[in-house]
Every structure is written in C-alpha cells, then in structure tokens.
Amino acid sequence: NPLSKFGRACTGPLLAMPVSEEALGSDFGYAGMTLTIIYFLSPVETCSKIVKIKDVQGFSSFPYVVGIFNCAMWCYYALITMVDTSENLLPNLLVNLIGVALWSVYVAVFLIYSRDKRSILGQLAIATLLAAMLLSIFEGLIPKLEWNFHYGGKDMPLKSSIVGLVTDVLNVLLYGSPLVVLRTVIRTKSVEFMPLSLSMLVFFVSCLWSAQALLIGNMAVLIPNILGVALGIVQLLLYAAYCRPPARTCDGMNEALATES
C-alpha cells in the first residue's frame, strides 16, 4: 500500500528522534508551572470571604507577604542563572512572576479590609528592606569574591550558587508551617485542617519540579522540591491513617483505598 509506506516514511524518523533531557525538563517545568498556578489560587476562597464580610477576621497576612518575598527570590535566581548559564529556567521565572502578582493581590485585600493596616505595612517594609539588603550583597559584594563555590551544579556561577542556597534555606524554613499542621493532625487524630485536594496538589507539584530539576541537573531547584515530595507523602499517609468515613473531610479516600485493596 503506497499510502502506508508513505506514512511509515514520514513518521518513522519523527518517532526515532531522541528527546533531549533539557527539552524533557522544560516539559516537566511547564507542567509544574500549570499546577503551581492552581496552588497559588488556593487563597482565593479565603480572600473572597474577607471581601464578602469586609473583615479579615482571624486570618493573617504574613504568609502572603512571605509568598511575595519567596517568589521574588526565585524570579531573581532564575533570571541571573539563565543569563550566566545555558539552563532553561523560563518556566520557573514565569510561574514565580505570576506568584508575585497573585500574592500581591491577596496582600492588597488584607490592606483594604484589615483594621490593623500598620502591621501589614510593617511586614511589607521589613520584606522590602530584607530584599534590598540581599540584592545589594548579591550585586555588590558577591561579584568581587573569588570563591570556588558551586551550588546547584558543577558549573554554576558563584552568584547563582549563593542566591540558590539562600533561596533553598528560605524554602526549608517555610516548611515549618506544614509541619505544624502535621503535628495538629497527629495530636487530634483528625484531618479537618489538612484538605486532601491541597495535599495531593502539593505532592504532584513537587514531583514535577523535582523531575525538571533532575533532568536539567539543578540541585537548587531539586532540594526544596524533594522535601516537598517527602512532605506530601507524609501528608497522604496521615490522611489515610486518620480519615474516618463519618467525617466530612474524608472526600472518598476510604473508597479509593478499598478499591485498590
């Protein structure tokens, strides 16, 4: 059949073409970007409640201010690393630019409806001063140093290495909040404050970014996300252990476990 021969001739070379690790890493990065944006949208419900009742109630603006700072650090890291190396961190840059924008909107909601605006402005001022101090060190001091220090990859420039290390330390510190939630779940034997959907989202997001980091060989991106994978596994195991059929928070978990067994 001439048509089938023509089809094999056209598709054969395409199927045989190898996919580079860099290209595959980029694909995982954009997939991670998509799920991360969904994660960044999780505070919308909280902010909607605040707007509806025109009061922040007991909600704190601090996590949202930290979110701006964290995303801004990752933006800076991705930008300087792409300038000085051949690594494709465009998905990392784009998702964190979106993160800065979304977290800023959430903080704006708190500023509008909070009775203690001075506290929020103080948090923003501290974050801005800290960012300015770090930026002056990264741009003014680090380029003058001649350290043989490479963090993130064997050929990673010094500035990217230092920024990546600082950003990773910040991310590890941010895991303190989920650990408090895990402690509450264990103490109360209830998953009420640990939604299954959010736990699964964190797990899959961390898996995708970890895959990207492994494929492009960037340890600075890998380390916080490997920790995120471990945290996600612990959350899902605790959910399976403490989820009870009568509870409203079970979301069909027990049915899924019964089906798998």
C-alpha positions in Angstrom: 0.0 0.0 0.0 1.7 3.2 -1.1 -0.1 5.3 1.5 1.0 3.1 4.4 4.6 3.2 3.1 4.5 6.9 2.8 3.1 7.2 6.4 5.8 5.0 7.8 8.4 7.0 5.9 7.1 10.2 7.4 6.5 9.1 11.0 9.4 6.7 11.4 12.2 9.4 11.6 10.0 11.5 13.9 9.4 8.6 16.3 13.1 7.8 16.2 14.2 11.3 17.1 15.7 11.3 20.6 14.2 13.7 23.1 16.9 15.7 25.0 16.9 15.9 28.8 16.8 19.7 28.5 13.6 19.5 26.4 12.0 16.9 28.6 13.0 19.1 31.7 11.3 22.0 30.0 8.1 20.0 29.5 8.0 19.0 33.2 8.7 22.6 34.1 5.7 23.9 32.2 3.5 21.1 33.6 4.7 22.1 37.1 4.0 25.7 36.3 0.4 24.9 35.5 -0.2 23.0 38.7 1.7 25.6 40.8 -0.6 28.4 39.5 -3.6 26.3 40.6 -1.9 26.1 44.0 -1.3 29.9 44.0 -5.0 30.3 43.5 -5.9 28.4 46.7 -6.2 31.5 48.8 -8.9 33.0 46.6 -11.6 31.4 48.7 -10.2 33.0 51.9 -9.9 36.4 50.2 -13.5 36.1 48.8 -14.7 35.5 52.4 -12.8 38.6 53.5 -14.3 40.7 50.8 -17.8 39.4 51.4 -17.8 40.2 55.1 -15.4 43.2 54.8 -13.2 42.0 57.6 -10.1 39.8 57.8 -11.4 38.1 60.9 -8.6 35.9 62.4 -6.7 35.5 59.1 -3.0 36.6 58.9 -1.4 38.5 56.1 2.1 37.2 57.0 2.0 34.0 54.8 1.1 36.2 51.8 3.9 38.7 52.4 6.3 35.8 52.7 4.9 34.4 49.4 5.7 37.6 47.6 9.3 37.5 49.0 9.8 33.9 48.2 8.6 34.2 44.6 10.6 37.3 44.1 13.8 35.4 45.2 13.0 32.6 42.8 12.5 35.1 40.0 15.9 36.7 40.6 17.6 33.3 40.8 16.0 32.1 37.6 16.9 35.3 35.8 20.6 35.5 36.8 21.1 31.8 36.2 19.6 31.9 32.7 21.8 35.0 31.9 25.0 33.3 33.1 24.4 29.7 32.0 22.6 27.7 29.4 19.9 26.4 31.7 16.3 26.9 30.7 14.6 28.2 33.8 11.9 30.1 31.9 9.0 28.0 33.5 10.5 28.8 36.9 10.7 32.5 36.1 7.2 32.8 34.7 5.4 30.9 37.5 7.1 33.0 40.1 6.3 36.2 38.3 2.7 35.1 38.4 3.1 34.2 42.0 4.4 37.7 42.9 1.4 39.2 41.2 -1.2 36.9 42.9 0.3 37.2 46.4 0.4 41.0 46.0 -3.3 40.9 45.2 -4.0 38.9 48.3 -2.0 41.3 50.4 -3.9 44.2 48.9 -7.2 42.6 50.0 -5.8 42.4 53.6 -4.7 46.0 53.4 -8.2 47.1 52.3 -10.2 45.2 54.9 -7.8 44.9 57.9 -8.3 47.1 60.9 -4.5 46.8 61.6 -3.1 48.2 58.4 0.1 49.4 60.2 1.0 45.8 61.0 0.7 44.7 57.3 2.6 47.8 56.1 5.3 46.9 58.7 5.6 43.4 57.3 5.9 44.7 53.7 8.5 47.2 54.9 10.6 44.5 56.5 10.3 42.3 53.4 11.3 45.1 51.2 14.3 46.1 53.3 15.5 42.5 53.5 15.2 42.1 49.7 17.1 45.4 49.2 19.9 44.2 51.6 20.2 40.8 49.9 20.2 42.4 46.4 23.0 44.8 47.4 25.0 41.9 48.6 24.3 39.7 45.6 25.1 42.5 43.1 27.7 44.5 45.0 29.7 42.0 47.1 29.4 38.6 45.6 30.9 39.5 42.1 34.1 40.7 43.9 34.7 37.4 45.6 36.8 34.7 44.1 35.4 31.7 45.9 35.4 28.3 44.3 31.9 27.5 45.4 29.3 25.8 43.2 25.8 25.1 44.4 23.1 23.8 42.1 25.5 22.4 39.5 29.3 21.9 39.0 29.5 24.8 36.6 27.1 27.1 38.4 28.4 30.7 38.8 29.1 32.0 42.3 26.3 34.5 42.3 23.7 31.9 41.3 25.2 29.5 43.8 24.8 31.9 46.7 21.3 33.0 45.6 20.2 29.4 45.1 21.5 28.5 48.6 19.8 31.4 50.3 16.5 30.7 48.4 16.7 27.0 49.4 17.2 27.9 53.1 14.2 30.2 52.9 12.1 27.4 51.4 13.1 24.9 54.0 12.2 27.3 56.7 8.8 27.7 55.1 8.1 24.0 55.6 7.7 24.9 59.3 4.0 25.8 58.7 3.0 22.4 57.1 4.9 20.6 59.9 2.7 22.4 62.5 -0.3 21.2 60.6 1.0 17.6 60.6 1.6 17.8 64.4 -2.0 19.0 64.8 -3.3 16.1 62.7 -1.3 13.6 64.8 -2.4 15.2 68.1 -6.1 15.5 67.2 -6.2 12.3 65.0 -8.3 14.4 62.6 -7.6 15.6 59.0 -10.0 18.5 59.3 -7.2 21.1 58.8 -5.4 19.2 56.1 -7.6 19.1 52.9 -6.9 16.1 50.7 -7.0 18.0 47.5 -4.3 20.5 48.7 -2.1 17.7 50.0 -2.3 15.9 46.6 -1.6 19.1 44.7 1.5 19.9 46.8 2.7 16.3 46.2 2.2 16.4 42.4 3.6 19.9 42.1 6.8 18.9 44.0 7.1 15.7 41.8 7.0 17.7 38.6 9.5 20.3 39.7 11.8 17.6 41.1 11.7 15.8 37.7 12.6 19.1 36.0 15.5 19.7 38.3 16.9 16.1 37.8 16.7 16.4 34.1 18.4 19.8 33.9 20.8 18.9 36.7 19.9 21.8 39.1 20.3 20.9 42.8 19.0 24.3 43.9 15.6 23.6 42.4 15.7 19.9 43.4 16.3 20.1 47.1 13.2 22.1 48.3 11.0 20.1 45.9 12.4 16.7 47.0 11.5 17.8 50.6 8.1 18.8 49.2 7.6 15.3 47.8 8.5 13.8 51.2 6.1 16.1 53.0 3.4 15.3 50.5 3.9 11.5 51.1 3.7 12.0 54.9 0.5 14.1 54.5 -1.2 11.5 52.3 -0.2 8.7 54.7 -1.6 10.6 57.7 -4.7 11.3 55.7 -5.1 7.5 55.1 -4.4 6.8 58.7 -6.8 9.3 60.3 -9.5 9.8 57.8 -12.8 8.3 59.0 -15.9 7.6 56.9 -18.3 9.7 59.0 -16.0 12.8 58.8 -16.8 15.4 56.2 -13.1 15.7 55.3 -12.7 12.1 54.0 -13.5 13.0 50.4 -13.8 9.4 49.3 -10.3 8.4 50.5 -11.5 5.3 52.1 -13.4 4.2 49.0 -10.2 4.7 46.9 -8.2 2.6 49.4 -10.9 -0.1 49.4 -10.8 -0.2 45.6 -7.1 -0.5 45.5 -7.1 -3.4 48.0 
